Amino acid sequence: MPKPHSMSRRRFLINAAAAAGAGLLALFQRRRATQPARADNLIPRVYLPVVAAPDNRPRVIHVHHPQATHWDFTSGWYGDHVNQGVVDTMLRHGLQSLTDAATVPEAWQVLLPAYQPGQRIAVKVNLVNADCSDNDNLIDALIEPVNALIGSLVEAGIREEDVWVYDASRSMPSRFYGRRLYRQARFIDGSGCADARATFRLQDQSLRVRFSYPGAQVERWLTDVLQQATYVVNLPIIKKHVQAPVTLGFKNHFGSLNDLGGPNEDNPHSYIDPSTAYYNPAYQPVVDVCANPNIAGKTVLTIGDALFGAPSVHAEPIPWQTFGNSASNSLLFARDPVAIDCVMCDLLRAEWDLIDAASDYLRLAEARNLGTFERGEPWGEGYQRIDYVREEMS
């Protein structure tokens, strides 16, 4: 297996100049999508973005640092093998690259320009495999990106107590909640393992989600954590699913709903599974959920946790061939929730293959004006409509 290939900014510019002439050099002050080797039978390509691309393309920043994790994929719990200092550096770098800011406080000024003390920032994590005393190796949210996120907010003058980290339908195990670095931030889960339990105040009609299922009238309610929040940060994990082809930013908000049970015709999961008779490529309940104004109108940032990744929602992390047979060691950042899911979906497709239906919800989300859809090649030609920027750190 060839070692991952990284290219310095200077070397990238030298190569670009040699390929396209010195006059092109000034157009590429960023390093764009320089890739490690994918596998023995694949040749990595350098993606040079289209020069004439419109300035208003949604940006997706992909920060990769090979020292972010150091697990051997065999011994112990993978969460014990994450470097908090490196994750802090990655998150700070990603925020600044996303916003073109010189400092982290300036980056948050771009993302939260109207913040006032007392306004709450809800951070949705994914703990689908967890219980209060969780001790397995199935992939779940890690505390390190959360610690890094809260640390950056505090650095920017955001009150620690204004940050509410939650998963309304799952439990926060002690190995997640107990390793938090910021004790004034609130951690809220579905069972009360953390310092508070999510509730569902049905009297607030803004929290009602009506699913437009063909032939059915079904509704669910969002947790009031979202109603009380002024801003939302979505922090999904990059992984495939069992029923849906993928579970990324949009699917993460199924964990903001009060109940996903019931018979097939009353269960949103039935309508995201392309193998069932309930599936319709023209309908996706995750779009109904994320179009709710408490999510669509408040989400200022999505951070994709790709420090590890898994080929199924209920699986352990495994090495990625596309990252040199190691952990993916990445964080992704975007303000456009559709664009970042497109890139994460394409990364999963390059690693483990995906059926075409994996993109159905993204097309439908764009049709609902929730963001920009494009299928692209993050390891090659890249994207036309999305400004995908890969930042290699070491």
matplotlib code that plots the C-alpha trace (Angstrom):
import matplotlib.pyplot as plt

x = [0.0, 1.6, 1.9, -0.5, 0.9, 0.8, 1.9, 3.0, 1.5, 4.8, 5.2, 1.5, 2.1, 5.3, 3.5, 0.6, 2.8, 4.8, 1.6, -0.3, 2.2, 3.4, 0.4, -1.9, 0.1, -1.7, -5.1, -4.2, -3.2, -4.9, -4.0, -7.0, -7.8, -4.3, -5.0, -3.3, -3.1, -6.5, -5.5, -2.8, -4.8, -5.8, -3.7, -4.4, -5.1, -4.6, -7.8, -7.4, -10.6, -12.3, -10.9, -14.1, -16.2, -18.8, -17.8, -21.0, -20.4, -20.9, -17.6, -16.7, -13.5, -11.9, -9.1, -6.9, -4.2, -2.6, -1.8, -5.4, -5.9, -3.5, -5.6, -4.4, -8.0, -7.6, -6.7, -9.1, -11.6, -10.9, -12.0, -8.9, -6.7, -7.7, -5.3, -7.3, -4.5, -4.5, -8.3, -8.2, -5.8, -7.9, -11.1, -9.5, -8.0, -11.3, -13.2, -10.8, -10.6, -14.3, -14.8, -11.5, -10.9, -7.5, -8.5, -11.0, -12.9, -13.2, -14.5, -17.2, -18.1, -18.8, -20.9, -22.6, -22.7, -25.7, -24.9, -25.8, -25.1, -28.1, -28.7, -28.3, -26.3, -27.5, -25.0, -26.4, -24.2, -24.8, -24.9, -27.1, -25.1, -24.7, -26.3, -25.3, -22.6, -21.6, -18.5, -18.5, -16.5, -19.5, -18.9, -20.4, -19.8, -16.4, -16.0, -12.8, -14.5, -17.1, -14.4, -12.6, -15.8, -16.8, -13.2, -13.3, -16.6, -15.3, -12.2, -14.6, -16.3, -19.3, -20.6, -19.8, -23.3, -24.9, -23.7, -26.2, -24.8, -27.6, -28.9, -32.6, -33.2, -30.1, -28.0, -24.7, -22.3, -19.9, -17.0, -18.4, -20.0, -17.4, -14.5, -15.9, -13.5, -16.2, -18.3, -20.6, -21.9, -25.0, -25.1, -28.6, -29.7, -32.8, -32.4, -30.9, -27.4, -26.0, -26.9, -30.3, -32.9, -34.4, -38.1, -40.8, -43.1, -45.9, -47.7, -45.1, -46.4, -43.0, -41.7, -44.3, -42.9, -45.6, -44.3, -45.9, -45.9, -47.7, -51.1, -50.3, -50.6, -47.8, -46.2, -43.4, -42.2, -38.7, -37.1, -37.6, -33.9, -34.1, -36.9, -35.0, -31.8, -31.0, -28.3, -27.7, -24.4, -24.8, -22.0, -22.7, -20.4, -19.4, -20.7, -23.0, -26.3, -28.3, -31.7, -30.7, -27.5, -25.8, -26.3, -24.8, -25.9, -29.6, -30.1, -28.4, -31.6, -33.7, -32.1, -33.9, -37.3, -39.3, -40.2, -39.3, -41.2, -44.5, -45.6, -43.8, -46.2, -45.7, -41.9, -39.8, -37.1, -39.3, -39.3, -35.5, -34.8, -34.6, -35.2, -38.7, -42.0, -42.4, -39.4, -40.1, -37.2, -39.4, -39.8, -37.5, -38.6, -35.1, -35.9, -39.1, -37.3, -34.4, -36.8, -38.4, -37.5, -36.0, -33.3, -33.2, -33.6, -31.0, -28.2, -25.1, -22.5, -22.1, -19.0, -18.5, -16.7, -14.6, -11.8, -13.0, -15.6, -17.6, -19.2, -22.5, -24.3, -23.9, -20.3, -16.8, -14.5, -12.2, -9.2, -9.9, -8.1, -8.6, -6.7, -3.7, -5.2, -5.5, -8.1, -9.7, -8.4, -10.6, -13.0, -15.2, -16.8, -19.6, -22.3, -24.4, -25.8, -26.5, -23.1, -21.2, -23.5, -22.7, -19.0, -19.2, -21.5, -18.9, -16.1, -18.2, -18.9, -15.2, -14.4, -17.2, -19.5, -23.0, -26.2, -27.5, -30.4, -27.9, -28.2, -32.0, -32.4, -29.8, -31.6, -34.8, -33.2, -31.9, -35.4, -36.6, -34.0, -32.0, -28.6, -26.6, -26.6, -23.8, -22.3, -18.6, -15.2, -13.4, -10.3, -10.1, -11.9, -13.7, -16.8, -18.2, -21.0, -19.3, -16.1, -14.4, -11.1, -8.8, -6.4, -3.5, -2.0, 1.0]
y = [0.0, 3.3, 5.9, 8.9, 11.6, 15.2, 18.3, 21.5, 24.8, 25.8, 22.6, 22.8, 26.3, 25.3, 22.4, 24.6, 27.2, 24.6, 23.2, 26.3, 29.1, 31.8, 33.9, 31.4, 31.4, 34.3, 32.7, 29.8, 31.0, 28.1, 24.5, 22.7, 19.0, 17.5, 13.8, 10.9, 7.6, 5.8, 2.3, 0.3, 0.3, 4.0, 6.9, 10.1, 13.3, 16.9, 18.9, 22.4, 24.3, 26.1, 29.6, 31.2, 29.7, 32.1, 33.7, 32.6, 28.9, 27.3, 26.4, 23.1, 22.9, 19.5, 19.6, 16.4, 15.8, 12.4, 12.7, 13.4, 9.8, 7.0, 3.8, 0.4, -0.7, -3.6, -2.6, -0.9, 1.8, 4.0, 7.1, 6.8, 7.4, 10.9, 13.8, 16.7, 19.3, 18.3, 18.4, 21.8, 23.0, 21.4, 23.0, 26.4, 26.1, 25.0, 27.8, 30.4, 28.8, 28.6, 32.3, 33.8, 35.1, 35.9, 34.7, 32.4, 35.3, 36.9, 33.6, 33.4, 37.0, 36.0, 33.0, 34.6, 38.4, 39.2, 37.0, 38.4, 36.9, 34.6, 33.5, 29.7, 27.7, 24.1, 21.5, 18.3, 15.3, 11.7, 9.0, 6.5, 3.5, 4.7, 4.1, 5.6, 3.0, 2.5, 0.4, -1.0, 0.1, 1.0, 4.4, 7.3, 11.0, 11.8, 14.5, 16.0, 17.9, 19.1, 20.3, 22.0, 23.7, 25.0, 26.2, 28.2, 29.8, 30.8, 32.3, 34.3, 35.7, 33.4, 32.5, 28.9, 28.4, 29.5, 26.3, 23.3, 20.0, 17.5, 14.3, 14.2, 10.5, 8.9, 8.7, 10.4, 7.9, 8.8, 8.3, 11.2, 13.5, 12.8, 13.9, 17.3, 20.2, 22.9, 22.3, 25.3, 24.2, 22.1, 18.5, 17.2, 13.7, 11.6, 9.6, 11.9, 10.4, 13.9, 17.0, 17.4, 15.5, 16.7, 17.5, 17.9, 20.8, 20.0, 23.3, 25.2, 24.6, 25.6, 22.2, 20.2, 18.3, 17.1, 14.4, 14.4, 10.7, 9.4, 8.2, 8.9, 11.8, 11.5, 14.0, 14.2, 16.8, 18.3, 18.7, 22.1, 22.5, 23.7, 26.1, 27.6, 28.0, 31.0, 29.2, 25.5, 23.8, 20.3, 17.8, 14.5, 11.6, 10.3, 6.8, 4.6, 3.4, 0.2, 1.5, 4.7, 4.5, 7.1, 8.9, 12.4, 15.9, 15.6, 12.2, 13.4, 15.4, 12.3, 12.4, 15.7, 14.1, 12.7, 9.3, 7.2, 4.0, 2.7, 0.5, 0.8, 3.3, 5.5, 5.2, 7.8, 5.2, 3.1, 6.0, 6.3, 2.7, 2.1, -1.6, -1.2, -0.6, 2.7, 4.3, 7.0, 8.8, 11.9, 12.0, 12.0, 12.6, 13.9, 16.9, 17.6, 17.5, 19.8, 22.2, 23.0, 26.7, 25.6, 23.8, 25.5, 29.0, 28.6, 26.4, 28.5, 25.7, 22.0, 20.2, 16.7, 14.5, 12.3, 11.6, 8.0, 6.6, 3.4, 1.3, 1.0, 3.0, 0.1, -0.7, -0.2, 2.3, 0.6, 1.9, 3.8, 2.8, 6.3, 7.7, 5.3, 2.4, 4.5, 6.5, 9.3, 11.9, 14.6, 17.4, 19.1, 22.5, 24.3, 26.8, 25.0, 21.8, 20.3, 21.0, 19.4, 16.3, 16.0, 16.0, 13.5, 11.3, 11.3, 10.4, 7.4, 6.5, 6.6, 4.3, 1.8, 2.5, 3.8, 3.2, 6.1, 6.5, 7.9, 11.3, 11.4, 13.4, 15.9, 16.6, 17.1, 19.3, 21.6, 21.7, 23.0, 25.7, 24.2, 24.3, 23.4, 19.8, 18.4, 14.9, 15.3, 13.7, 14.8, 12.7, 13.9, 16.5, 18.0, 20.1, 22.9, 24.2, 23.6, 25.3, 22.2, 23.1, 20.4, 21.6, 19.1, 19.7, 17.9]
z = [0.0, -1.0, 1.7, 1.6, -0.6, 0.8, -1.0, 0.5, -0.5, -2.2, -4.1, -5.2, -6.6, -8.3, -10.1, -11.0, -12.5, -14.4, -15.8, -16.7, -16.8, -14.5, -15.2, -13.5, -10.3, -8.7, -9.2, -6.9, -3.5, -1.8, -2.1, -3.6, -3.3, -3.4, -2.7, -1.1, -3.0, -3.0, -3.6, -5.5, -8.8, -8.7, -9.6, -7.6, -9.6, -8.7, -8.9, -10.3, -9.7, -12.6, -12.7, -13.9, -11.1, -9.6, -6.3, -4.6, -4.7, -1.3, 0.3, 1.9, 3.7, 4.3, 6.9, 7.1, 9.7, 9.8, 13.6, 14.6, 15.7, 16.5, 16.9, 15.6, 14.9, 17.3, 20.8, 23.3, 22.5, 19.5, 21.4, 23.7, 20.7, 19.6, 20.0, 21.4, 20.6, 17.0, 16.8, 18.3, 15.6, 12.8, 14.0, 14.3, 10.9, 9.4, 10.8, 9.5, 6.1, 5.8, 6.6, 5.3, 8.8, 10.2, 13.7, 15.4, 17.0, 13.6, 12.1, 14.7, 14.1, 10.5, 11.6, 14.5, 13.7, 15.9, 18.9, 22.3, 25.7, 26.6, 23.0, 23.0, 20.5, 20.1, 18.9, 17.6, 18.0, 16.9, 19.7, 18.0, 19.3, 22.9, 26.3, 29.7, 30.4, 26.8, 26.4, 22.9, 19.9, 17.6, 16.1, 17.9, 18.6, 20.1, 22.7, 21.1, 18.3, 20.8, 23.2, 20.3, 19.1, 22.6, 23.1, 19.9, 20.9, 24.3, 22.7, 20.6, 23.6, 23.5, 26.9, 27.7, 29.4, 26.1, 24.4, 24.6, 23.3, 22.7, 21.2, 22.0, 21.2, 22.6, 25.7, 26.5, 28.0, 30.7, 28.4, 26.3, 28.8, 31.5, 29.3, 28.5, 29.1, 29.6, 32.6, 32.2, 28.8, 29.0, 27.8, 27.1, 26.0, 25.7, 28.9, 31.4, 31.5, 31.1, 33.1, 31.5, 29.6, 26.3, 26.4, 23.8, 24.5, 22.1, 22.6, 20.5, 17.0, 15.4, 16.5, 14.6, 11.6, 9.2, 6.9, 3.5, 3.1, 0.0, 1.3, 5.0, 7.4, 9.9, 12.2, 14.7, 17.1, 17.5, 20.9, 22.4, 22.7, 19.1, 19.8, 22.7, 20.6, 18.5, 16.5, 15.5, 14.8, 13.3, 14.1, 12.2, 11.8, 8.3, 7.8, 5.8, 7.1, 7.1, 5.8, 4.2, 2.0, 4.2, 7.5, 7.5, 8.4, 7.3, 8.8, 12.1, 12.8, 13.1, 16.6, 17.1, 16.9, 19.8, 18.5, 15.5, 16.4, 15.2, 12.3, 8.9, 7.5, 10.6, 10.8, 8.9, 8.6, 6.3, 3.7, 3.6, 2.7, -1.1, -0.6, 0.7, -1.0, 1.0, -0.7, -3.3, -4.9, -5.0, -1.2, 1.8, 5.4, 6.3, 4.1, 5.9, 9.2, 8.1, 6.4, 9.7, 10.6, 13.9, 11.8, 8.4, 9.8, 12.6, 11.3, 10.9, 10.6, 9.9, 11.0, 9.6, 12.1, 9.9, 12.4, 11.9, 9.6, 9.3, 6.6, 8.5, 11.2, 13.7, 12.9, 14.3, 12.6, 10.0, 8.0, 4.7, 1.6, 0.2, 3.2, 2.8, 4.8, 7.9, 9.8, 7.7, 10.2, 8.8, 9.8, 7.2, 7.5, 5.6, 6.0, 3.3, 4.8, 1.4, -0.1, 2.8, 2.7, -1.0, -0.4, 2.5, 0.4, -2.4, 0.0, 1.2, -2.4, -3.3, -0.4, -0.1, -3.2, -2.9, -4.8, -6.8, -4.4, -1.9, -3.6, -3.7, -0.5, -1.6, -4.9, -3.0, -0.4, -3.1, -4.6, -1.2, -1.3, 1.5, -0.3, -3.3, -4.7, -6.8, -7.3, -7.8, -7.4, -4.3, -5.3, -8.8, -10.9, -7.9, -8.3, -10.5, -8.2, -4.8, -3.8, -2.3, -0.6, 0.9, 3.5, 4.3, 7.7, 9.4]

ax = plt.figure().add_subplot(projection="3d")
ax.plot(x, y, z, "-o")
ax.set_aspect("equal")
plt.show()
